């Protein structure tokens, strides 16, 4: 299996890597680039732990081939904080204790940010449906939903302020 | 395995016609890459069709919409024109998987995967949608219901691929709807799915109706006898009872952990009544 050369932008930086044709974007991110924030839970698109932004869409990086991201823009959990300043969602996940083991957290944060970028004022129901593809087996869903609702309110306030 | 991403239709046709081993088309990848990861398939060649500009968009055509094979369900559900014209098809496409899956999955892929439980397929069959297939010999247009031939099997040749799916224009006073039964509220596979598309005249009498069922047979079924029960009626309670009987009679489901034969057969009739009511409401405006 000949390796493929791929050039892409990840979190704003240009990367060039070689990957096997059957290698997933998740494997590339973790094993070739060293960005281990995105997690592998199921490798079948069911758990959302590997969520990343591919262009303007949140996707499961286990269901994207590394070769597919040639010329595209990928954004991962590693690009979410602005240097040392956590994103409001990250801050509020800590404040609301919206994580227990933390394995699902990067995926929830990436997916929740995609929602708030698209809809700054989601209802609780909209949040629950949007995040239905992110599984938390510590079952911390309620605190996660509260943290997202609170962040949305906070960010709307800042936008007005 | 080789991965190639042609940028033209001709390029894709050439790759498929010259391929010596097994090939797979890659659109959204939400079935294909799952199967690759699980080593259920080991193709010699993957042809990614997402770089072909011509099939990446939704275009208005004679009052209907042509949905390119590389258009994601999210793009489809966000498209006001498609949502207004075929709300049932859009709802069905929107039920496929999670937000993450919606950003990648395509209705063309949902059809080509060949699952009898595919959500978008009964809605498309009810809509009378037409698939454009491209191959070495040129292109052919085929009714959606002619594509699935068995679980995981389609009538699309190894040297062919889906270019687009056409959702046709529709007469005034038409409505469509799709509902599925699942034991939870999200992220599940249909135990039964029902798509109905109908048209009424100015006095509220149904003049045309197509009823399609998912997950109750080896393939998605177009049940003409079920559509006939609605034609000539005001879609009143008696007509709905006849519809439910015709739908249940057409079911040939399997028993599995998600539903028994008896359950699926009964629920198909119940769902059909609900779907017909929604479609009729939409047709009345």
Interface residues (C-beta under 8 A of the other chain):
Chain A: X1 X2 X4 X21 X22 X24 X43 X44 X45 X46 X48 X51 X54 X57 X58 X59 X60 X62 X63 X64 X65 X67 X68 X70 X111 X114 X115 X129 X130 X131 X132 X133 X134
Chain B: X1 X2 X3 X5 X26 X29 X30 X33 X34 X36 X37 X38 X46 X48 X50 X72 X74 X97 X98 X99 X100 X101 X103 X104 X185 X186 X187
